[in-house]
């Protein structure tokens, strides 16, 4: 009986994910987009606080009701980050960031149509769901564009997005709220989030 010929070992390299070649120009363009993403993220979170007084005065909202509206942001914030993390290896980062930014835009719209406590809460809950995974997913997306030894500075810029957001968005939003009314800040954030998603 002839001995069975053993099959050649499978090429293990074929099963490894393809490594994206380092393109310095493209990588830093993506970094700028990610930092902008984090600035918008901060602005979306802070707009309710910056517009608190005019919103409370116009809608006759008590301090406790305002606290409920503000805290509703965190209802599903952590849970959404965990759930989205399970899909991080199955769905492209580009798609996830696009959907998140699109939801940020949608979350600002309810109060533009009907300014009331339920719409404020609905917008904050949706915003919390869409922003829960923002920091981790944007870092995940950023890492794909840099080799390990070059990730330090881009990571620092991504993490610093919130601080940059304080410097950039807070004065702009305050000016909009003061000069054009609090709804204008929500409208501008919706447009900015949509533009980022399209770009």
C-alpha positions as CSV (number, residue, x, y, z in Angstrom):
1,X,0.0,0.0,0.0
2,X,1.5,3.3,-1.1
3,X,2.0,5.9,1.6
4,X,-0.3,8.8,1.4
5,X,1.4,12.0,0.3
6,X,1.1,14.8,2.8
7,X,-0.5,18.0,1.6
8,X,1.8,21.1,1.6
9,X,1.3,23.3,4.7
10,X,-1.1,26.1,4.2
11,X,0.3,29.5,3.6
12,X,-0.4,31.2,6.9
13,X,0.5,34.6,5.5
14,X,-2.6,34.4,3.3
15,X,-4.8,34.5,6.4
16,X,-3.2,37.5,7.9
17,X,-5.0,40.8,7.4
18,X,-3.3,43.0,4.8
19,X,-1.2,45.8,6.4
20,X,-2.0,49.2,5.0
21,X,1.2,50.8,3.6
22,X,2.2,53.9,5.4
23,X,1.2,57.0,3.4
24,X,2.4,60.0,5.5
25,X,0.3,62.6,3.7
26,X,-2.9,60.6,3.9
27,X,-2.3,59.5,7.5
28,X,-2.0,63.1,8.7
29,X,-5.1,64.1,6.7
30,X,-6.9,61.3,8.5
31,X,-5.5,62.6,11.8
32,X,-6.8,66.1,11.1
33,X,-10.2,64.6,10.4
34,X,-10.2,62.6,13.6
35,X,-9.2,65.6,15.7
36,X,-12.0,67.6,14.1
37,X,-14.3,64.6,14.9
38,X,-13.3,64.9,18.6
39,X,-13.8,68.6,18.6
40,X,-17.4,68.2,17.3
41,X,-17.9,65.4,19.8
42,X,-17.0,67.9,22.6
43,X,-19.1,70.6,21.2
44,X,-22.2,68.3,21.0
45,X,-21.8,67.4,24.6
46,X,-21.3,70.9,25.9
47,X,-24.0,72.8,23.9
48,X,-26.8,71.9,26.5
49,X,-24.7,73.3,29.3
50,X,-23.7,76.5,27.4
51,X,-27.4,77.1,26.5
52,X,-28.8,76.1,29.9
53,X,-30.0,79.5,31.1
54,X,-31.9,80.5,27.9
55,X,-33.4,77.0,27.5
56,X,-34.5,76.9,31.2
57,X,-36.0,80.4,30.9
58,X,-37.8,79.9,27.7
59,X,-39.2,76.4,28.5
60,X,-39.7,77.2,32.2
61,X,-37.6,74.2,33.3
62,X,-36.7,73.7,36.9
63,X,-33.2,72.8,38.1
64,X,-34.2,69.1,38.7
65,X,-35.8,68.8,35.2
66,X,-32.7,70.3,33.7
67,X,-30.6,67.7,35.7
68,X,-32.8,64.9,34.3
69,X,-32.3,66.2,30.7
70,X,-28.5,66.6,31.2
71,X,-28.0,63.2,32.8
72,X,-30.1,61.4,30.1
73,X,-27.0,61.6,27.9
74,X,-25.3,58.9,29.9
75,X,-28.3,56.5,29.9
76,X,-26.8,54.3,27.2
77,X,-23.4,56.0,26.8
78,X,-21.2,53.2,28.2
79,X,-23.4,50.4,26.9
80,X,-23.2,51.6,23.3
81,X,-19.4,51.8,23.5
82,X,-19.3,48.2,24.6
83,X,-21.8,47.0,22.0
84,X,-20.0,48.9,19.1
85,X,-16.7,47.5,20.3
86,X,-17.9,43.9,19.4
87,X,-18.4,45.0,15.8
88,X,-15.2,46.9,15.5
89,X,-13.5,44.1,13.6
90,X,-16.5,43.3,11.4
91,X,-17.5,46.7,10.2
92,X,-15.1,49.3,8.7
93,X,-14.1,52.2,10.9
94,X,-15.0,54.6,8.1
95,X,-18.6,53.3,8.1
96,X,-18.9,53.4,11.9
97,X,-17.5,57.0,12.2
98,X,-19.8,58.1,9.3
99,X,-22.9,56.6,11.1
100,X,-21.9,58.2,14.4
101,X,-21.4,61.7,12.9
102,X,-24.7,61.3,11.1
103,X,-26.5,60.4,14.3
104,X,-24.9,63.4,16.0
105,X,-26.5,65.6,13.3
106,X,-29.9,63.9,13.8
107,X,-29.7,64.2,17.6
108,X,-29.7,68.0,17.3
109,X,-32.8,68.2,15.1
110,X,-35.7,67.4,17.5
111,X,-35.4,70.6,19.5
112,X,-35.4,72.6,16.3
113,X,-38.8,71.2,15.3
114,X,-40.4,71.1,18.8
115,X,-38.6,72.7,21.8
116,X,-39.8,70.7,24.8
117,X,-38.5,68.6,27.6
118,X,-39.3,65.2,25.8
119,X,-37.4,66.3,22.6
120,X,-34.5,67.6,24.7
121,X,-34.3,64.2,26.4
122,X,-34.7,62.2,23.2
123,X,-31.9,64.2,21.6
124,X,-29.5,63.7,24.5
125,X,-30.2,60.0,24.7
126,X,-29.5,59.5,21.0
127,X,-26.4,61.7,21.3
128,X,-25.2,59.6,24.2
129,X,-25.7,56.4,22.2
130,X,-23.8,57.8,19.2
131,X,-21.0,59.3,21.2
132,X,-20.3,56.4,23.6
133,X,-18.0,54.7,21.2
134,X,-16.5,57.8,19.6
135,X,-13.2,58.0,21.4
136,X,-12.3,54.4,21.1
137,X,-13.5,54.0,17.5
138,X,-11.7,57.1,16.4
139,X,-8.4,55.9,18.0
140,X,-9.0,52.5,16.4
141,X,-9.4,54.1,13.0
142,X,-6.3,56.3,13.5
143,X,-4.1,53.4,14.4
144,X,-4.7,51.8,11.0
145,X,-2.9,54.6,9.3
146,X,0.3,54.7,11.3
147,X,3.0,52.0,12.1
148,X,3.4,51.4,15.8
149,X,6.5,53.5,16.2
150,X,4.7,56.6,14.7
151,X,1.4,56.5,16.7
152,X,2.5,58.6,19.7
153,X,1.8,62.1,18.4
154,X,-1.4,61.2,16.5
155,X,-2.7,59.6,19.6
156,X,-1.9,62.6,21.7
157,X,-3.7,64.9,19.2
158,X,-6.8,62.6,19.2
159,X,-6.9,62.6,23.0
160,X,-6.4,66.3,23.1
161,X,-9.4,66.8,20.8
162,X,-11.6,67.6,23.8
163,X,-9.2,70.3,25.0
164,X,-9.0,71.7,21.5
165,X,-12.8,71.6,21.5
166,X,-12.9,73.7,24.6
167,X,-10.7,76.4,23.0
168,X,-12.5,76.4,19.6
169,X,-16.1,75.4,20.1
170,X,-17.1,76.9,23.5
171,X,-16.5,80.6,22.4
172,X,-18.2,80.0,19.1
173,X,-21.2,78.3,20.6
174,X,-21.5,81.0,23.3
175,X,-21.4,83.7,20.6
176,X,-24.1,81.9,18.6
177,X,-26.3,81.4,21.7
178,X,-25.9,85.0,22.8
179,X,-26.4,86.7,19.4
180,X,-28.7,84.3,17.5
181,X,-30.5,82.3,20.2
182,X,-29.8,78.8,21.5
183,X,-31.4,77.0,18.6
184,X,-28.8,78.4,16.2
185,X,-26.1,76.5,18.1
186,X,-28.0,73.3,17.7
187,X,-28.6,74.0,14.0
188,X,-24.9,74.8,13.4
189,X,-23.8,71.6,15.2
190,X,-26.2,69.5,13.1
191,X,-24.8,71.0,9.9
192,X,-21.1,70.6,11.0
193,X,-21.7,67.0,12.0
194,X,-23.4,66.3,8.6
195,X,-20.6,68.0,6.7
196,X,-17.9,65.9,8.6
197,X,-19.8,62.7,7.8
198,X,-20.0,63.6,4.1
199,X,-16.3,64.5,3.9
